Amino acid sequence: MIETAQFEIKKTDKSRISEVDFSNIPFGKVYADHMFVADFKNGEWQNMRIEPYADLSISPANATLHYGQSIFEGLKAYKNKEGEILIFRPEANAKRMIVSAERMCIPPVSEEFFMSALSELLKLDSAWVPNEPNTSLYIRPVVFADDPYVGIRPSETYKFLIFTAPVGAYYSEPVNVKIETKYTRAVAGGVGYAKTAGNYAASLYPALQAQKEGYHQLIWTDGQTHEFIEEAGTMNLLFYINDTLVTAPTGDSILDGITRDSVLTLARDWGMKVEEKRLSVKELEEALKKGEVKEAFGAGTAATIAKIHKIGYNGTDYVLPEEKPLADKLFATLDKIKLGEIEDTHGWVYKV
Ligand code: COI
């Protein structure tokens, strides 16, 4: 275990918590009182501290600003009836951040270090974990290059931060998505599987075009042929076709979503037919035409289970049935597991 005694803790003089309306929290705009910070220099993580949440000062030549050498994670904490803080699958996020770090030439944050930093921060800001229905404390760990150097090479210095935000729903209504066959989010051999800044930047322009047509998000297709369904950028995608739950297999162009994995695990527990397969746009289109797509939904930490209302492809909108019993059951079950209200048979919940 990392010696948390070596974390220097500087508490805020004045908590901002009384300014927050916990019954009406927008996603990602309100931040808790403290943040964890560590610096990587001379080949090691050091100067580990918790300090008041505040702006950072960086060089105009900061390598991340120019070249995007940064990675992040997203996870959530909940408060159970006893007031204890429960984090959903944090070890999985820690492991995924190591995978992202390797691809982006960033020094890894060990699972042990990640967990210690997270626990200490949440102990200090436990009052910020909301307990209204459909709320949580969203946790954003991020590691970014910190060299003030405009040449191209992996940075020699980095910052690791964890800050948190009480949040409500990411999508407030079922989403409309469009199958994208012109622009590309990720390619084989690229960085699509890494949770890195550029993946999100690259998706902004195509998503904006779709938003002008009334869609919330895109269904990305593979970069080579645009014939196979991948993910939505903000979430993985699942389709309940006839009696089978279908999703794209993870690989180098798809994020290995933790909510995705949780959904597949529950569906298998329930004896459902689950297929992780390359679903072609053609197959999906035919199933949509025949009314065989009973439900479609996204799965992500921020998005949770985001029901899909309609899917646009080639100028046609396919509206899905309003009733989505599977999505509802998955959402409710995950919610109960996260809140410690039903047995956590997979060891997903970490108590701070
Ligand atoms: C998350 O689900 O945690 C993400 O990082 C996705 C982002 C759209 C907020």
Boltz pocket constraint, residues with backbone or C-beta under 6 A from the ligand:
constraints:
  - pocket:
      binder: B
      contacts: [[A, 73], [A, 74], [A, 75], [A, 233], [A, 234], [A, 235], [A, 300], [A, 301], [A, 302], [A, 303]]
      max_distance: 6.0
